[in-house]
Amino acid sequence: MLQEYVERFSPHIVGLTGSESQLQPVMKAFHVSARRHAPNGSGYLVDHSSLLYLMDGHNHLVGMIPVDASAHQIASELRRLLPSP
């Protein structure tokens, strides 16, 4: 289900699943926070961080941009983080 969900956004997104202890190292490395709420009717809710991750050509984290950043803020951050041509 996770693969089907993330592919709706982009085929380049990697979705991870596993136990909390399995995911914790990845969440820490990518500064992700997540908190599951008690069941709500037939399902549950999850609060989680929302960031755009800028990765280099070797899949190393170069920077993070908040998803609610303005176009100007995103452009400024990309100019700062990306190598000059």
QUIZI-V533834 format. One record per backbone hydrogen bond with DSSP energy under -0.5 kcal/mol. NH is the residue of the N-H (numbers start at 0). CO is the residue of the C=O. If there is no record, write none. Layout:
nh = [NH;NH]
co = [CO;CO]
This chain:
nh = [4;5;6;7;7;8;9;12;14;22;23;24;26;27;28;29;30;31;34;36;39;40;41;42;46;48;51;52;53;53;54;55;58;61;62;64;66;68;73;74;75;76;77;78;79;80;81]
co = [0;1;2;3;4;5;5;9;12;18;19;20;22;23;24;25;27;26;46;44;42;38;39;39;34;32;64;50;51;62;52;59;55;53;53;51;49;65;69;70;71;72;73;74;75;76;77]
